[in-house]
Amino acid sequence: MMYSVSTELYEEVAARLSEAIGGGSYFSGSLTFEWAGITCRLTASVIVYHKRVCFPEGDRDEISDLVPVWWEFHTTGCEGEMLNDFTFSEVRALF
């Protein structure tokens, strides 16, 4: 059975990855979390690019692009690991 990754799950992955990256320029590690009864695990090594964004209340750096060096995304349900249709380009598009 193929697990279809929803737009909301991509948004959750992007938010968690952004939090894990913080202000860094490189991320290498794993994120594991529950999503609608499924255990999701992203393991990735990613080069992070930032851009300076100006707001009336002050400037800040934001992630402008993520370049994956290597990644895996696993989905596991009560019956074990399931194949999924995750693609890192969907995460990149959110930055």
KOLNU-345123 format. One record per residue (C-alpha): z, y, x. Coordinates in steps of 0.05 Angstrom, whole numbers, plus 5000, padded with zeros to 4 digits. Example, Ala and Ser with C-alpha at 12.3 -4.5 7.8 and 13.67 -1.06 7.14 Angstrom:
BEGIN
515649105246/514349795273/
% end
This chain:
BEGIN
500050005000/498150695026/503251255019/499851915001/503052515035/503653084985/502953834999/510353904988/511953375041/507353735091/511054375076/517754015088/515253725154/512854415176/519454745158/523554215194/519054235255/519354995257/526954965255/527154445310/522454855354/526455495347/523655995397/521255465445/514155385472/514354625473/517454095428/518353355443/522652945397/523552615330/525352875261/527952365210/529452545137/529352275066/523852495018/523652234946/526751564965/522351485027/524951545099/520151975139/520052025214/515652495255/515552365330/511552885367/510153265431/507353945413/505354575451/507655175411/504155855410/507656485384/505357155360/509357805352/509758045280/511858755264/516058905203/519459555181/526159235196/524059015266/519358575305/519957825314/516057245343/513156735296/509656075309/502156205306/499555515325/501754815343/497554385389/499653655386/499553275451/501752645415/504652485347/506551915299/508751975226/512251375195/514151265122/519050715103/521150505033/525649955006/520249435021/519249665093/514350105130/508250355093/501650615120/500651355103/495051875104/498852395145/494652845189/497553355237/491953855221/495253955152/501754165187/497954635235/494654975175/501555195150/502755635212/
% end
